Amino acid sequence: MSEILIRGAECLLTMNDTREELRGADVLVREGKVAQVGHGLSTSGEVVEAKGCVVTPGLVNTHHHLFQSLTRAVPGGQDALLFGWLQSLYPIWQGFGPEHFFSSAQVGLAEMMLSGCTLSSDHLYLYPNGARLEDTIHAAAELGIRFHPTRGSMSIGESDGGLPPDALVEREADILEDCIRVIDAFHDPNEGSMCRVGVAPCSPFSVSRELMRDAALLARDKGVMMHTHLAENNEDIAYSEAHFGCRPGQYAEELGWTGADVWHAHCVKLDGQEIDLFAKTRTGVAHCPCSNCRLGSGIAPVRAMRDAGVPVGLGVDGSASNDSGNLAQEARQAMLLQRVAQGADAMSAREALEIATRGGAEVLGREDCGQIAPGKQADIAVWDMSGIESAGSWDPAALLLAGPVTVRDLFVQGRQVVRDGHLTTVDLPRVIERQNRLARALMEA
């Protein structure tokens, strides 16, 4: 029987139903699950000493575009709003192939793991030059992270009034057929699943009303979750009102895109009625604060969403609109932005960490993840508080106020994938070298 004992944590933030915080506590992991939480536990298996450390559930990332890790800080898009930024990058992404998607997924997920992330979704909505969703699925499997890839799509190109170039859009029948293929091949709905596939038309300005509706019908027939972008900035609202005659929330509701099996990225510009709609239907939101800042989109009304009962998780978004993929920093930014908008008591460090862990797991429909409690998946982050970032801190549980943004150790399903700050599953310098080689070739092209 495989066992690991994480022993003597200075502070254990369980995120269980009572949000219990324990000092000097142990976590016993058996066969990939949390077996016991308490004091003075013992094992005949491996012992990981956690003295001087904060132990939390693994962080959960609810929105990413991993392929964008190859186009960080591209000059043409550094200072543009959303639509202009996309138009500057589409021609570059058009040159991607399977190796680009595999490499960028490995780099993006490795960065996430080192920041404490044990579960990440991904929204891949373009497939040039023979690329397929499994290019990212294989990358995640090699790293050992729990993965929720979504089969995204774009079907309305420039010639039909859409934003993307015609070369990056697909026939809608082909999109739906490939959604069925990847769900049948890779989706695992069972408890403890390491891969769950979702259906994810890119956005209301790059797919048709018919594809949105058909994608929802397909997803519900297959029993998988649905994801898209919504209400990201003022341009997004204006497009919806001009083309659909309504706000994004109403458009989503009309096409079946509300419910506990749906989560939308950004939602910066949701109004009060839309927030109430999402709360009533338990529609989830992936809040991406750093990307929203980088693109000048605004500050999402997270305080209002949470108070109304909307499920909210965090997302780093793509590394071309964030330039970083550190989920711990994302959680801190979420906390700070709500304070800027609503006052210093608008969000505590503990609440922001809850959104980054249990909150994200709930958005993704993972009741088996996001907390350290008996029977839950052993997805656990160990944060070393002995460094300069925490020197002088009175409250180790306020990790996001004074704590490291990289983990010492990380466990996914009880498997140690980060040890002493280093990935155990891949040769990271080699992965980085490959990524930089691909990026140089794209720049030269």
Secondary structure, 3 states (H helix, E strand, C coil): CCEEEEEEECEEECCCCCCCEECCEEEEEECCEEEEEECCCCCCCEEEECCCEEEEECEEECCCCHHHHHCCCCHHHCCCCHHHHHHHHHHHHCCCCHHHHHHHHHHHHHHHHHCCEEEEEEEECCCHHHCCCHHHHHHHHHHCCEEEEEEEECCCCHHHCCCCCHHHCCCHHHHHHHHHHHHHHHCCCCCCCCECCEEEECCCCCCCHHHHHHHHHHHHHHCCCEEEEECCCHHHHHHHHHHHCCCHHHHHHHCCCCCCCEEEEECCCCCHHHHHHHHHHCCEEEECHHHHHHCCCCCCCHHHHHHHCCCEEECCCCCCCCCCCCHHHHHHHHHHHHHHHHCCCCCCHHHHHHHHHHHHHHHCCCCCCCCCCCCCECCEEEEECCCHHHCCCCCCCCCCCCCCCCCCEEEECCEEEEECCEECCCCHHHHHHHHHHHHHHHHHC
